[in-house]
Amino acid sequence: MKLATFRNGNSEQHVAIVLDEGRYLFDLTTASRRHGQDTETFSTMLSLIDAGKRGLDAAASLLDKYGSEEDLSVPTDMVDLQAPLPLPRQMRDGMSFPLHIRQSPRGMRKLYAAENAQLIAEIDAEPLAELPALYRELPIYYITNRMIVGGPGSTVVWPRYSKVMDYELEFGIITMNTAANIKAADAHEHIFGFTIFNDFSARDQQAKEIPGWLGPAKGKSFDGANVIGPWIVTPDEIGDPYSLKAQARVNGEIWSEGTTEGMLFSFEEILAHMSQSETIFAGEFIGSGTLGNGCGLEHGRYLSDGDTVELEFEKIGVLKNKVIRQD
């Protein structure tokens, strides 16, 4: 099942099942109210996530019973598609792909080098560093701002303090079944679904902050920077999440390609680590980190004013956004 959140005109947010390869949305919120079934469950995506498997079963039942009512299925291009989970209860993002981890420091050094062509050439000539042992010992992640989530089709406004804007090719999970001390063997029971994540990054600002040792701040925290979507796909439709093909395109040109193979830790292992003596709540977002070669930092190519960025993951969909620079 694919699940979306949308607004129709100035209406409240509605929860929907995605139909016909994304062309239509079956309005669960309206269907539940019209027929007096589980109205609270389908009031928001968080309410549906809180209901867990029972909620998903109820959604399937609504579609089966009332899917023939034409006015309950709205064309996707006629509504305002939102982030599928507009306000996660928490947002965490990891560092799971070895090639990205190995290549990113080189990209940062080239940013520090500014336009010193000789120094940049020397950096490029160096052999790529080995993966630091720490990344194989435990999952590394940071907590980001859950209040600044953008969605499919949203315009990402470039922060005034940055000149170097980047995209990041990522996917992630939405959690369910609130719990602490989750065992890796049981963690699949806490995955509600998968979605795409574009962790837009002001790289020049991030380069200034890295020496401070507390992780990204204004380099990744500006309005609309955490973009997720276009919908949430339940695990039964994904199959093996660790073998999905992925691609990033800028203005239709392929900039990055890769797969989700080779994560240092699975999402199940990441959940087990995060939940040690800490409650992981239903409705959190946990990002995979950037796929290898999945951002401009790794190949020295950055976004320009007006660029359109598309991230595509097999079995999930396409997340499309435009970036604009402020005056």
C-alpha positions in Angstrom: 0.0 0.0 0.0 1.1 3.5 -0.8 -0.1 6.3 1.4 -0.2 10.0 0.9 -1.2 13.3 2.6 -2.9 16.0 0.6 -4.9 19.2 0.8 -7.8 20.0 -1.6 -8.0 23.7 -2.0 -7.8 25.3 1.5 -9.1 22.2 3.2 -7.5 20.4 6.1 -5.0 17.6 5.4 -6.5 14.3 4.2 -5.0 10.9 4.2 -5.2 8.8 1.0 -4.3 5.5 -0.6 -2.3 6.1 -3.9 -3.9 4.4 -6.9 -3.1 3.8 -10.6 0.6 4.4 -10.3 0.2 7.7 -8.5 -2.5 9.2 -10.8 -5.3 9.1 -8.2 -5.7 9.3 -4.5 -8.5 7.4 -2.6 -9.5 9.8 0.1 -9.6 7.8 3.3 -10.5 10.8 5.5 -13.6 11.6 3.6 -14.6 7.9 3.1 -14.3 7.2 6.8 -16.5 10.2 7.7 -19.1 9.5 5.1 -19.5 6.0 6.2 -18.8 6.5 9.9 -15.9 4.1 10.1 -12.6 4.8 12.0 -12.9 8.5 11.6 -10.2 9.3 14.1 -7.8 6.7 12.5 -7.9 8.6 9.2 -7.8 12.1 10.5 -4.1 12.4 10.0 -1.2 10.2 8.9 0.1 10.2 12.5 -3.3 8.8 13.6 -3.1 6.1 11.0 0.5 5.2 12.0 -0.6 5.1 15.7 -3.3 2.5 14.7 -0.5 0.3 13.2 -1.6 -2.9 11.4 -5.2 -2.4 12.5 -5.2 0.9 10.7 -3.8 -0.5 7.5 -6.3 -3.3 7.5 -9.1 -0.7 8.0 -7.7 1.4 5.1 -7.8 -1.7 2.8 -11.3 -2.4 3.9 -12.5 1.1 3.1 -11.0 0.9 -0.3 -12.6 -2.5 -0.9 -16.0 -1.3 0.2 -16.2 2.2 -1.2 -13.5 2.4 -3.9 -16.2 2.5 -6.6 -17.5 5.8 -5.3 -15.9 8.0 -8.0 -15.9 11.2 -6.0 -13.7 9.6 -3.3 -10.8 9.2 -5.8 -9.3 12.5 -6.7 -6.6 13.1 -9.5 -3.2 13.6 -7.9 -2.5 16.6 -10.1 -5.6 18.4 -8.9 -4.7 18.5 -5.3 -1.9 20.0 -3.1 0.3 16.9 -2.3 2.0 17.3 1.1 4.8 15.5 2.7 3.3 12.1 3.6 4.1 12.7 7.2 4.1 16.5 7.5 5.1 16.6 11.2 7.1 13.6 12.3 7.4 13.0 16.0 11.2 12.9 15.5 13.7 13.0 12.6 17.0 11.2 12.7 19.4 10.7 9.8 22.3 8.3 9.6 25.6 7.6 7.8 25.2 4.2 6.3 26.9 4.0 3.0 30.7 3.5 3.0 31.5 5.2 -0.3 29.7 8.4 0.7 31.5 8.4 4.1 34.9 8.0 2.4 34.3 10.6 -0.3 32.7 13.3 1.7 35.8 14.5 3.6 37.6 15.0 0.2 34.6 17.1 -0.9 34.8 19.2 2.2 38.6 19.8 1.8 37.9 21.0 -1.7 35.3 23.4 -0.4 37.9 24.7 2.1 40.4 25.1 -0.8 37.9 27.5 -2.5 39.2 28.2 -6.0 42.8 27.2 -5.5 43.0 24.9 -8.5 46.4 23.5 -7.7 45.4 22.5 -4.2 42.2 20.9 -5.5 44.2 19.0 -8.1 46.5 17.7 -5.3 43.5 16.6 -3.2 42.0 14.8 -6.2 45.3 13.0 -6.8 45.4 11.5 -3.3 44.2 7.9 -2.8 40.7 7.7 -1.3 40.9 7.2 2.5 39.8 3.9 4.1 36.5 3.8 6.0 37.1 4.8 9.6 36.6 1.8 11.9 34.0 3.7 14.0 31.4 3.4 11.2 31.5 -0.4 11.4 31.3 -0.4 15.2 28.0 1.4 15.7 25.4 3.3 13.6 26.2 7.0 13.4 23.3 9.5 13.2 22.1 13.0 14.1 18.8 14.4 15.1 17.4 17.1 12.8 14.6 19.6 12.9 11.2 17.8 12.5 9.4 21.2 12.2 10.8 22.2 8.8 9.6 19.3 6.6 9.0 19.9 2.9 7.1 17.7 0.5 6.8 16.7 -3.1 6.7 19.7 -5.4 7.7 22.2 -2.7 10.2 24.9 -3.5 13.3 24.9 -1.4 14.4 28.4 -0.6 18.1 28.8 -0.5 19.2 30.3 2.9 20.8 33.8 2.4 24.0 32.8 4.3 24.9 30.1 1.8 26.4 30.0 -1.7 26.8 26.3 -2.1 23.5 24.2 -2.2 23.5 20.5 -2.5 21.0 17.6 -2.7 21.3 14.2 -1.0 20.0 10.9 -2.4 18.5 9.1 0.6 15.6 6.9 1.7 14.2 6.2 5.1 11.6 4.5 7.3 8.6 5.7 9.3 8.3 3.9 12.6 5.3 2.4 14.3 4.6 0.6 17.6 6.2 2.8 20.2 8.8 0.9 22.2 12.2 1.0 23.9 15.0 -1.6 23.8 13.9 -3.1 20.5 15.7 -6.2 19.5 17.0 -6.3 15.9 15.1 -9.6 15.3 11.8 -7.9 16.2 12.5 -4.5 14.6 10.6 -5.2 11.4 7.4 -4.9 13.5 8.3 -1.3 14.1 8.6 -0.3 10.4 5.4 1.3 9.1 6.8 2.1 5.7 9.5 3.6 3.5 9.8 7.0 1.8 12.4 9.1 -0.1 14.4 11.8 1.7 16.2 14.8 0.2 18.5 16.2 2.9 19.1 19.6 1.2 22.4 21.0 2.5 24.1 24.3 2.6 27.6 22.9 2.2 29.7 26.0 2.7 27.9 26.6 6.1 28.3 22.9 7.0 32.0 23.2 6.3 32.3 26.0 8.8 30.4 24.0 11.5 32.1 20.6 11.1 35.2 21.5 13.3 32.8 22.2 16.1 32.2 18.5 16.6 28.5 18.8 17.3 27.2 17.8 13.9 25.3 19.8 11.3 23.4 22.8 12.4 22.6 25.7 9.9 24.2 23.6 7.2 21.1 21.5 7.2 18.5 23.4 9.3 16.6 25.9 7.3 12.9 26.1 6.4 11.8 23.3 4.0 15.2 21.6 4.0 14.0 18.2 5.2 12.0 17.0 2.2 10.3 13.6 2.3 7.8 11.9 -0.1 6.1 11.5 -2.4 4.3 8.9 -0.2 4.9 6.2 2.3 5.2 2.6 0.9 4.4 -0.3 3.3 7.0 -3.0 3.6 4.9 -5.6 1.8 5.2 -3.6 -1.5 8.9 -3.0 -1.0 10.1 -6.6 -0.6 13.9 -6.3 0.0 14.7 -2.7 0.9 18.4 -3.3 0.6 18.5 -3.9 -3.2 16.6 -0.9 -4.6 17.9 1.1 -7.6 18.1 4.8 -7.1 18.8 7.9 -9.2 19.2 11.6 -8.8 18.4 14.0 -11.7 18.9 17.7 -12.0 17.0 19.4 -14.7 16.5 16.0 -16.2 20.2 15.1 -16.3 21.4 12.2 -14.3 23.8 13.3 -11.6 23.8 10.3 -9.3 23.0 6.6 -9.6 23.3 3.8 -7.1 21.5 1.2 -5.1 20.5 0.7 -1.4 22.9 -2.3 -1.2 25.8 -2.3 1.3 24.3 -0.4 4.2 26.7 -0.7 7.1 23.7 -1.4 9.4 20.2 -2.4 8.4 17.3 -0.3 9.6 16.5 -3.1 12.0 19.9 -2.8 13.5 19.7 0.9 13.6 16.4 0.8 15.4 17.9 -1.6 17.9 20.8 0.8 18.5 18.7 3.9 18.8 16.2 2.4 21.1 18.7 1.3 23.8 17.3 2.9 27.0 15.3 5.3 24.8 11.7 5.1 23.6 11.3 5.3 19.8 7.9 6.6 19.1 5.5 5.7 16.4 5.7 8.3 13.6 9.4 9.0 13.7 11.5 9.3 10.5 14.9 7.6 10.3 17.0 8.3 7.2 19.5 6.0 5.7 22.2 8.6 5.0 23.4 9.4 1.5 24.0 6.7 -1.1 27.5 6.5 -2.5 28.0 9.2 -5.1 24.6 10.5 -4.1 25.4 14.2 -3.6 27.2 17.0 -5.3 29.8 17.1 -2.5 31.2 13.8 -3.7 31.8 15.0 -7.3 32.2 18.7 -6.9 29.0 19.7 -8.7 26.4 21.9 -6.9 23.0 23.2 -7.5 22.1 26.5 -9.2 19.2 29.0 -8.8 16.1 27.5 -10.4 17.3 23.9 -10.6 14.8 21.1 -10.4 15.9 18.0 -8.5 14.3 14.6 -8.8 15.2 11.7 -6.6 13.8 8.3 -7.7 13.8 5.0 -5.8 12.6 1.8 -7.3 9.3 0.7 -5.8 8.8 4.0 -4.0 8.5 6.8 -6.6 9.9 10.2 -7.5 10.5 13.1 -5.2 10.7 16.3 -7.2 11.6 19.8 -5.9 12.9 23.1 -7.2 15.5 25.3 -5.5 15.6 29.0 -5.7 18.1 31.5 -4.4 16.8 34.5 -2.4 17.8 38.0 -3.4 
